[in-house]
């Protein structure tokens, strides 16, 4: 048989647990080569630069 919850969890306790589940805003920065907005640790979609080199 499956487990059964021992006690009821209040809305505030559930809400506190779920407080970290909200989506975070994207951390965009400017490409040093073409100044297009890029995500951190990703190659630029416009010019293909990453880490000072053309990777694609």
RALINHU-V737362 format. One record per residue. N is the residue number from 0. RES is the residue in one letter. SS is DSSP state (H for helix, E for strand, - for the rest). PSI is psi in whole degrees, -180 to 180 (none if undefined). NEAR is the number of other C-alpha atoms within 12 Angstrom. Layout:
n=N res=RES ss=SS psi=PSI near=NEAR
n=N res=RES ss=SS psi=PSI near=NEAR
//
This chain:
n=0 res=X ss=- psi=154 near=3
n=1 res=X ss=- psi=166 near=4
n=2 res=X ss=- psi=153 near=5
n=3 res=X ss=- psi=133 near=7
n=4 res=X ss=- psi=134 near=7
n=5 res=X ss=- psi=-42 near=6
n=6 res=X ss=- psi=158 near=6
n=7 res=X ss=- psi=139 near=10
n=8 res=X ss=- psi=126 near=12
n=9 res=X ss=- psi=163 near=10
n=10 res=X ss=H psi=-36 near=11
n=11 res=X ss=H psi=-39 near=11
n=12 res=X ss=H psi=-41 near=11
n=13 res=X ss=H psi=-42 near=13
n=14 res=X ss=H psi=-39 near=13
n=15 res=X ss=H psi=-39 near=13
n=16 res=X ss=H psi=-38 near=13
n=17 res=X ss=H psi=3 near=12
n=18 res=X ss=H psi=-22 near=13
n=19 res=X ss=H psi=2 near=10
n=20 res=X ss=- psi=-6 near=10
n=21 res=X ss=- psi=149 near=10
n=22 res=X ss=- psi=138 near=8
n=23 res=X ss=- psi=149 near=9
n=24 res=X ss=- psi=149 near=7
n=25 res=X ss=- psi=142 near=10
n=26 res=X ss=- psi=94 near=12
n=27 res=X ss=E psi=146 near=16
n=28 res=X ss=E psi=170 near=18
n=29 res=X ss=E psi=138 near=21
n=30 res=X ss=- psi=130 near=25
n=31 res=X ss=- psi=-18 near=19
n=32 res=X ss=- psi=-50 near=21
n=33 res=X ss=- psi=-1 near=19
n=34 res=X ss=- psi=16 near=15
n=35 res=X ss=- psi=150 near=18
n=36 res=X ss=E psi=132 near=20
n=37 res=X ss=E psi=156 near=24
n=38 res=X ss=E psi=151 near=17
n=39 res=X ss=- psi=143 near=15
n=40 res=X ss=- psi=28 near=14
n=41 res=X ss=- psi=153 near=21
n=42 res=X ss=- psi=150 near=26
n=43 res=X ss=- psi=133 near=28
n=44 res=X ss=- psi=-22 near=20
n=45 res=X ss=- psi=-52 near=20
n=46 res=X ss=- psi=-13 near=21
n=47 res=X ss=- psi=16 near=20
n=48 res=X ss=E psi=146 near=23
n=49 res=X ss=E psi=125 near=23
n=50 res=X ss=- psi=31 near=15
n=51 res=X ss=- psi=6 near=14
n=52 res=X ss=E psi=155 near=14
n=53 res=X ss=E psi=120 near=15
n=54 res=X ss=- psi=-10 near=14
n=55 res=X ss=- psi=none near=12
//
